[in-house]
Amino acid sequence: MALYPDLAGKVAVITGAGRLLGLGEAMAKRLAAEGCKVVITDVGQSEDKHLPASEIGTSAEMQQIVSEIKQQGGEASAFSCNVLKPEDVEAAVEFAVSQYGKVDIWINNAGIGYLMKPILDMDIDEWDTVLNVNLRGSFLGIKYAAKQMVKQGHGGKIINIGSQASKSAFPEASAYTTSKHGMTGLTWVAAIELGKHAINVNQICPNHITTGLGAWQNAHFSEVTGKGHDKYMQDMKDRIPLGRPGLQEDIAKACAFLCSEQSIYISGEAMNVSGGEEYH
């Protein structure tokens, strides 16, 4: 059942939404259920060693997600987009306009969270890859989506998908933490600059969520800490006041709210969705 009737007919573009069981998929399906026309974008195919096929949304996965949305009565399309390339991001905006006539919502979800190493071991090209995808990609999304929204003249919603690492620091996550802190600053500046155009810019900051990427992180940090998987996961549950890690659906619910008119007077926020684990 749709909770936000005002979302019916809105057009939403979500980057990095082509991975099965990912946050992007969950947000796309929730917005489609609310009546949005959804454009799913992802890289589609591997383009370099730091973006292997196992860590990106492939064309086949994108089409599967689109098909599942349509089977549920929603409306969706897929478009291959490398958020590092300005021409790709601009083309994604143009695709949405050609398909559905406008862009009302843009969600910067594309990101890298699997290049985790101590500072002393991290190569500069790994650092650059994380910063570029997570931060440059979000900047380009804001720039080209906002240009279209300003042209349309009726405002819009831009949502950046941050992390608990937007607020706190974690070992072996120097590039990731830096990029997500930077995203918070970018969110603030964009909210200030775009407010006069009735464009709300907000950020969602999840704690750990066991997506495909999250499962890799569980295995990696279980080994790094020497705790083993079960102890690592139990410690995680113990430090979260609500007693469990986050779910994809938790982020999708927050996203739908921020996309709706119920959040019309909220902008520049970095909203924690962390079960009470992160509180500032």
Secondary structure, 3 states (H helix, E strand, C coil): CCCCHHHCCCEEEECCCCCCCCHHHHHHHHHHHCCCEEEEEECECCCCCCCCHHHCCEHHHHHHHHHHHHHCCCEEEEEECCCCCHHHHHHHHHHHHHHHCCCCEEEECCCCCCCCECHHHCCHHHHHHHHHHHHHHHHHHHHHHHHHHHHHCCCEEEEEECCHHHCCCCCCEHHHHHHHHHHHHHHHHHHHHHHHHCEEEEEEEECCECCHHHHHHHHHHHHHHCCCHHHHHHHHHHHCCCCCCECHHHHHHHHHHHHCHHHCCCCCCEEEECCCCCCC
